[in-house]
Amino acid sequence: TEVLMVHNGSAASITEYGQIFTGSTALGTISATYSGGNVLIQYTRTGSNTHAIKVKHSAIKV
């Protein structure tokens, strides 16, 4: 799964693509929040399996 995240200084929005499924169920969900000048991107798994997460970050200041 890949996620593009943007924020406007008060809220964060994400677009997710390349999502991975096992059968008809996604491996997890991704959400983003903006609070106190920080962005939190959270992954919540949908099953009981262990998942390895790798994060690559790049930022463009506008």
VMD Tcl script that draws the C-alpha trace (Angstrom):
set ca {
  {0.00 0.00 0.00}
  {1.19 3.51 -0.75}
  {-0.24 6.64 0.83}
  {-0.05 10.28 -0.20}
  {-0.77 12.65 2.68}
  {-1.33 16.41 2.64}
  {-2.32 18.85 5.35}
  {-3.48 22.44 5.40}
  {-2.32 23.36 8.90}
  {-5.50 22.15 10.58}
  {-6.45 18.79 9.00}
  {-4.71 15.91 7.22}
  {-6.04 14.05 4.17}
  {-4.74 10.83 2.64}
  {-5.05 9.01 -0.66}
  {-4.23 5.30 -0.58}
  {-3.38 3.12 -3.57}
  {-1.82 -0.27 -4.25}
  {-3.70 -1.72 -1.29}
  {-2.99 -5.41 -0.51}
  {-5.80 -7.88 0.17}
  {-5.94 -11.47 1.38}
  {-9.06 -12.75 -0.36}
  {-11.65 -10.00 -0.07}
  {-10.27 -8.53 3.18}
  {-7.69 -5.74 3.34}
  {-4.67 -6.41 5.57}
  {-5.37 -3.18 7.45}
  {-6.56 0.41 7.34}
  {-4.58 3.64 7.28}
  {-5.71 6.97 8.72}
  {-4.10 10.37 9.27}
  {-4.67 13.16 11.78}
  {-3.08 16.59 12.27}
  {-2.71 17.95 15.80}
  {-0.44 20.51 17.41}
  {1.71 20.90 14.30}
  {2.26 17.15 13.97}
  {0.89 14.63 11.49}
  {0.11 11.11 12.72}
  {-0.31 8.36 10.13}
  {-1.76 5.26 11.80}
  {-2.01 1.69 10.49}
  {-4.54 -0.65 12.08}
  {-4.39 -4.31 11.07}
  {-7.68 -6.09 10.39}
  {-6.67 -9.61 11.44}
  {-4.59 -11.24 14.15}
  {-1.52 -11.84 11.97}
  {1.74 -9.98 12.58}
  {2.65 -7.43 9.90}
  {6.04 -5.93 9.07}
  {5.72 -2.24 8.18}
  {8.32 -0.26 6.23}
  {8.00 3.50 5.97}
  {9.64 5.80 3.44}
  {9.16 9.51 3.97}
  {9.63 12.41 1.63}
  {8.33 15.91 2.18}
  {7.89 18.96 0.01}
  {7.51 22.25 1.86}
  {5.24 24.69 0.03}
}
mol new
graphics top color blue
foreach p $ca { graphics top sphere $p radius 0.5 }
foreach p [lrange $ca 0 end-1] q [lrange $ca 1 end] { graphics top cylinder $p $q radius 0.2 }
display resetview
